[in-house]
Amino acid sequence: MSESVAGRGFPSVDASASATAAPTRPAPRRAAKAAASDGADVRSRILDTASRLFYERGVRAVGVDLVVLEAEVAKTSLYRYFPTKDDLIVAFLEREDVDFWATWDGVAQQFRDDPAGELDAHMGWIGERLARSNYRGCPQINVAAEFAEQDHPARLVSQRHMQALRQKLRAIAVRLGAADPDRLAAQLAVLVNGAFVSAGLLSPEEGTGVLRAALQAMLAGAQAKG
């Protein structure tokens, strides 16, 4: 540059001081961490929005354009984290799965030596869930019903969820000393899944009582046969 900074009317700056005062650039690791955090926020916002829409309206009724619009993100951002709509549906179901089992396992830990008490407690929180004003059924069951293809990724997530439920119920049946743990587990699974699709048949006040009464009758029947 032919004209000095001082020649333009600006005060002269000592070179050594300028070098010392030069702004430091963020460390690469810090910048990468910030970028990752921003990316996680975008992904979470997309998934939060899609989950709400899928649950309220059904997965087939919701297109990616609506998700993009309501999440206020670019479509390229959505496809960066979820290359296909099926990937987004699977992420929705997997997160619901984690939430469900976190609740289930939290209850189970309180009744390690009382399997009957554990089942009764499960009927309690399931009944409370049915009574929610915004309850629209079990996401796993709802989504599986929307896809006829047995090998659809969403159905596979749902199947794994149902298999896990059956296994956990069988473990409880074994702890109860049931003569036929597999049979009791199947009956309990029908009770739980039946509850999730029967919210419309029950008033908010009666769901928990109906479930607990059905459970007691089921356990009494299993004990009598044993």
Secondary structure, DSSP 8 states (H G I E B T S, - for coil): --S-SGGGT-----HHHHHHH------HHHHHHHHHHHHHHHHHHHHHHHHHHHHHH-TTT--HHHHHHHHT--HHHHHHH-SSHHHHHHHHHHHHHHHHHHHHHHHHGGGTT-HHHHHHHHHHHHHHHHT-TT----HHHHHHHH---TT-HHHHHHHHHHHHHHHHHHHHHHHHT-SSHHHHHHHHHHHHHHHHT-GGGS-TTTHHHHHHHHHHHHHHHHHHH-
